[in-house]
Amino acid sequence: MSSKNWEDLVALNSQSEPVFNLLEPAKAYEAGDKRREWFRDLDFANALEADIWPLPETKDREGYSGPHHFAYWASGFRDASNLLEAAKNHGTEISSYLDLGCASGRVIRHLPHIDPSIDTWGCDINRLHVEWCNLNLGPEIKVFQNHSIPNLPMADNSLDMISAFSVLSHIEAF
């Protein structure tokens, strides 16, 4: 018998109480980091200045980037920029975006700074990730909890772009 309750098979941490310690915004960790080569022609300096939201501790971001907090932020900026560039290259104008499995907002935190006109959404099956985003990212980012069999609370054809970074590797139930 599994020690998890049935709710945790479809929506993780359904019974857990959130305990979040916040890190400083990414700007505090940028000095001396060698990940500048990730940015090619991207204007990350303005994004770094604009992003005043705290970073999640490593434990609150699925361990991504370990203790390298700027790398966590930078990888999200790079991925957000690449998504918008891919849409542009395919002639798709993005007015609404959903990050399916957004965790603690690695990618979605950047959209309001890159293009504030994009209606930015995120969802995750982990209630603690959803709570972290809703408590610590700006109100222009809307995040909700979904389940292993997602039912999105959105009208059909209401999204221009959906991405799912590192989602399939985390599906354990069904």
C-alpha positions in Angstrom: 0.0 0.0 0.0 1.3 3.4 -1.0 1.9 6.0 1.7 0.4 8.6 -0.6 -3.3 9.4 -0.4 -5.3 9.1 -3.5 -5.4 12.9 -4.0 -1.6 12.9 -4.3 -1.9 10.5 -7.2 -3.7 13.1 -9.2 -2.7 16.4 -7.6 0.6 16.5 -5.7 0.9 17.9 -2.1 -2.8 18.1 -1.7 -2.4 17.8 2.1 0.9 19.7 2.6 1.1 23.0 4.2 3.3 25.5 2.4 6.5 26.7 4.0 8.4 29.0 1.7 11.7 30.8 2.3 12.3 33.3 -0.4 15.6 34.1 -2.1 16.5 37.5 -3.4 15.6 38.5 -7.0 17.9 37.1 -9.7 19.9 40.4 -9.9 21.5 39.5 -6.6 23.0 36.3 -8.1 24.1 37.5 -11.6 27.5 38.9 -10.8 30.3 36.6 -12.0 28.0 34.0 -13.5 29.2 32.6 -16.8 25.8 32.0 -18.3 25.8 35.3 -20.2 26.6 33.3 -23.3 23.0 31.9 -23.1 21.7 35.2 -24.2 23.2 35.8 -27.6 21.4 38.9 -28.8 18.7 38.8 -26.1 18.3 41.9 -23.9 18.5 40.2 -20.6 19.8 43.3 -18.7 16.4 45.0 -18.9 14.6 41.8 -17.9 17.0 41.3 -15.0 16.2 44.9 -13.8 12.5 44.5 -14.3 12.2 41.1 -12.5 12.0 42.2 -8.8 10.2 39.0 -7.7 11.9 36.7 -5.4 13.4 33.4 -6.6 12.2 30.1 -5.1 14.6 28.1 -3.0 16.0 25.0 -4.7 13.6 22.7 -2.8 10.7 24.8 -4.2 11.8 24.5 -7.8 12.1 20.7 -8.2 15.8 21.1 -7.6 16.4 22.7 -11.0 19.8 24.4 -11.2 20.8 23.3 -7.7 22.4 26.1 -5.8 22.9 28.2 -9.0 20.1 30.6 -8.6 21.0 32.9 -11.5 21.1 29.8 -13.8 17.6 29.0 -12.8 16.4 32.5 -13.7 18.5 32.7 -16.8 17.3 29.3 -18.2 13.7 30.5 -17.8 14.4 33.8 -19.6 16.2 31.9 -22.4 13.3 29.5 -22.8 10.6 32.2 -22.7 12.5 34.2 -25.3 13.0 31.1 -27.5 9.2 30.4 -27.3 8.3 33.9 -28.5 10.9 33.8 -31.2 9.6 30.4 -32.5 6.1 31.8 -32.6 7.3 34.8 -34.5 9.2 32.6 -37.0 6.0 30.7 -37.6 3.9 33.8 -38.1 2.0 33.3 -34.9 1.1 36.4 -32.8 0.9 35.4 -29.1 -1.8 37.2 -27.0 -2.3 34.3 -24.6 0.1 31.6 -23.3 -0.2 28.7 -20.9 2.8 26.9 -19.3 1.4 23.4 -18.6 3.4 22.2 -15.6 4.9 25.6 -14.8 6.3 24.5 -11.4 7.4 27.6 -9.5 7.3 29.8 -12.6 10.7 29.4 -14.2 9.4 30.4 -17.6 6.2 32.3 -17.0 7.8 34.9 -14.7 9.5 36.4 -17.7 6.5 36.9 -20.1 5.2 40.1 -18.4 8.7 41.6 -18.7 9.3 40.6 -22.3 5.8 41.4 -23.6 3.3 42.7 -21.1 0.4 42.4 -23.6 0.5 38.5 -23.3 -2.1 37.0 -21.1 0.1 34.7 -19.1 -1.2 31.5 -17.5 0.5 28.6 -15.7 -0.7 25.4 -14.1 0.8 22.5 -12.2 -0.4 19.4 -10.4 1.7 20.3 -7.4 -0.4 22.6 -5.1 2.8 24.0 -3.5 4.1 25.2 -6.8 0.8 26.9 -7.6 0.7 28.6 -4.2 4.4 29.7 -4.6 3.6 31.4 -7.9 0.4 33.0 -6.7 2.1 34.4 -3.6 5.3 35.6 -5.1 4.8 36.4 -8.8 2.8 39.4 -10.0 -0.9 39.4 -10.4 -0.5 39.6 -14.2 0.4 35.9 -14.1 -2.5 33.6 -13.3 -1.7 30.1 -12.0 -4.1 27.3 -11.1 -3.8 23.7 -10.0 -4.6 21.0 -12.5 -4.6 17.2 -12.2 -3.1 14.1 -13.9 -6.1 14.2 -16.3 -6.2 18.0 -16.8 -9.3 19.9 -17.3 -8.4 23.4 -18.2 -10.8 26.1 -16.9 -10.5 28.1 -20.2 -12.7 28.5 -23.2 -11.8 26.5 -26.3 -9.4 28.3 -28.7 -8.6 30.9 -26.0 -4.8 30.2 -26.0 -2.3 31.0 -28.7 0.6 29.0 -27.3 1.0 26.2 -24.8 4.3 24.7 -23.7 5.2 21.9 -21.3 8.8 21.8 -20.2 9.9 18.7 -18.3 6.3 17.4 -17.7 6.2 13.9 -19.1 9.2 12.8 -17.0 7.2 13.7 -13.8 4.0 11.8 -14.6 3.8 8.8 -12.2 0.1 8.0 -11.9 -1.9 6.5 -14.8 
